[in-house]
Amino acid sequence: MAKYKIAWMPGDGIGKDVMDAARIVLDALKLDAEYIDADIGWEFWCEEGNPLPERTLKILPETKCALFGAITSKPKEEAEAELAPAFKGKGLKYSSPIVGLRQAFNLHTNLRPCKAYPGNPLNYRDDIDLVVFRENTEDLYAGVEFHPVADDLRAKLSEHNKNMKKFDKVRADEIAISCRIITKPASRTIVTSAFEYAKKYGYSSVTLVEKPNVLRETSGLMTRTAREVARGYPGIKLYEANIDAMCMWLIKNPKDYGVMVTSNMFGDIISDLCAQLVGGLGFASSGNIGDNYAVFEPTHGSAPKYAGQYKVNPMAMLLTVKLMLDWLGETSMATRLENSIAKTIKDGRVRTYDMGGTNTSLEVAEAVARGL
């Protein structure tokens, strides 16, 4: 029996391409694992009306963790238009299956390292080492939305907040509301995770990225909670920055920052900015981590126009495998993999098109495998 059972979820578009690259490296590392196929993605939405089938939700608890390729998400009208005829007009609403996984398994911590590897021609600078901790289950991604907005709901909101009254004359079908939900327990968990990471890996500070001067209640709650948590880590400084200013400072002085922590929407935005500083989404890995389960994924999209061409950069996927190995406790394998990735990038002999090369995704993975 294998030491680990890992759910294998290629997903959509280039998901299969980069997962094939990952398998080359995993096999070279000789990870003692059994890979369990699990259905997820756009084709299951179109054919079954559910991009995250119940059978997948039953498979995952039987595995240690999941490795995921890429997902396609489209706006409401486009999603409904692509449904099989049997499912149209039944009121089905598409929601991202990766968001669904985060909520179903309480994968509260989204870990997104963004590290510049020397020799990468796409680096903004070669000395960048950033880590974003993004709360993964709340905020605007909680899915508490309304459209149209019923009169009784609007009346109740107006009763509790006078600012709603300015929308009294807007028709019910011409207004939409998304709720930004922040809780203290989730805020405490994500901030503690950031401080623990900083303590473990020797970072001197944690920067909270929010907007409490405008979002007084939600960002305010997270800020107060972060200050409480910080008191338990006297050797690590807590800095606070507004999300808009932080985007500017990261471009100007990225070396001044290390570990950052923030809420779901701001984390989604700022982690993409950080990814671009170190070469783009082709180098951006992430882990969705809960108390008892984790799903690891590169942060790039499904890029359907490249599907099956093995053209895209697999480094984000390979760095995601590194995160998974760390989480599994296979730290020696993780270190060997990262060292080989860094060497392959620095050598510059095997590169995909985005880095100015002509090699395929699989050829890059094979070069990394040889370097192990």
Secondary structure, 3 states (H helix, E strand, C coil): CCCEEEEEEEECCCHHHHHHHHHHHHHHHCCCEEEEECCCCHHHHHHHCCCCCHHHHHHHHHCCEEEEEECCCCCHHHHHHCCCHHHCCCCCCCCCHHHHHHHHCCCCEEEEEEECCCCCCCECCCCCEEEEEEECCCEHHHCCEECCCCHHHHHHHHHHCHHHHHHCCCCHHHCCEECCECCHHHHHHHHHHHHHHHHHHCCCEEEEEECCCCCCCHHHHHHHHHHHHHCCCCCCEEEEEEHHHHHHHHHHCHHHCCEEEECHHHHHHHHHHHHHHECCHHHCEEEEECCCCEEEEECCCCCHHHCCCCCCCCHHHHHHHHHHHHHHCCHHHHHHHHHHHHHHHHHCCCCCHHHCCCCCHHHHHHHHHHHC
